């Protein structure tokens, strides 16, 4: 859990978990991994679902006062 003084430890643990869960590409915007532009493409909905899962995973490990 992020507590304000352990950012680097939290960051490393969070990246490791998101990589394990195959969600890291949704966070690592520098990799150019973006949602398909065609909203009718089934992969668009899948991308959005995985992106939300990645963000939700991180938010669960950040106390509410930091949101």
C-alpha positions as CSV (number, residue, x, y, z in Angstrom):
1,X,0.0,0.0,0.0
2,X,1.3,3.4,-0.9
3,X,1.9,5.5,2.2
4,X,3.6,8.6,0.9
5,X,7.1,7.5,2.0
6,X,7.4,4.3,0.0
7,X,6.7,5.4,-3.6
8,X,9.7,3.6,-5.2
9,X,9.0,0.3,-3.4
10,X,5.3,0.6,-4.3
11,X,6.1,1.5,-7.9
12,X,8.3,-1.5,-8.3
13,X,5.8,-3.9,-6.7
14,X,2.9,-2.4,-8.8
15,X,4.8,-2.7,-12.0
16,X,5.7,-6.3,-11.2
17,X,2.1,-7.2,-10.5
18,X,0.8,-5.4,-13.5
19,X,3.3,-7.2,-15.7
20,X,2.3,-10.5,-14.2
21,X,-1.4,-9.7,-14.8
22,X,-0.5,-8.6,-18.4
23,X,-1.9,-5.2,-17.7
24,X,1.3,-3.2,-17.8
25,X,1.0,-2.1,-21.5
26,X,-2.2,-0.3,-20.6
27,X,-0.3,1.9,-18.1
28,X,3.0,2.2,-20.0
29,X,1.8,4.9,-22.5
30,X,5.3,5.3,-23.8
31,X,4.9,1.9,-25.6
32,X,2.3,3.4,-27.9
33,X,-0.3,0.9,-26.7
34,X,-3.6,2.6,-27.4
35,X,-7.2,1.6,-27.9
36,X,-8.3,0.8,-31.4
37,X,-9.8,3.9,-33.0
38,X,-12.8,2.0,-34.4
39,X,-15.3,1.9,-31.5
40,X,-17.1,-0.9,-33.3
41,X,-14.0,-3.1,-33.2
42,X,-14.5,-5.8,-30.5
43,X,-10.9,-5.2,-29.5
44,X,-11.8,-1.6,-28.5
45,X,-14.2,-2.8,-25.8
46,X,-11.6,-5.4,-24.7
47,X,-8.9,-2.7,-24.5
48,X,-11.1,-0.4,-22.4
49,X,-11.9,-3.2,-20.0
50,X,-8.2,-4.1,-19.5
51,X,-7.3,-0.4,-19.2
52,X,-9.9,0.0,-16.4
53,X,-8.7,-3.1,-14.7
54,X,-5.1,-1.7,-14.7
55,X,-6.2,1.6,-13.3
56,X,-8.5,-0.1,-10.7
57,X,-5.7,-2.4,-9.6
58,X,-3.5,0.6,-8.9
59,X,-6.2,2.6,-7.1
60,X,-6.9,-0.3,-4.8
61,X,-3.3,0.0,-3.6
62,X,-3.5,3.8,-3.0
63,X,-5.2,5.1,0.1
64,X,-8.3,7.3,-0.6
65,X,-6.6,10.4,0.7
66,X,-4.2,10.3,-2.2
67,X,-6.8,10.0,-5.0
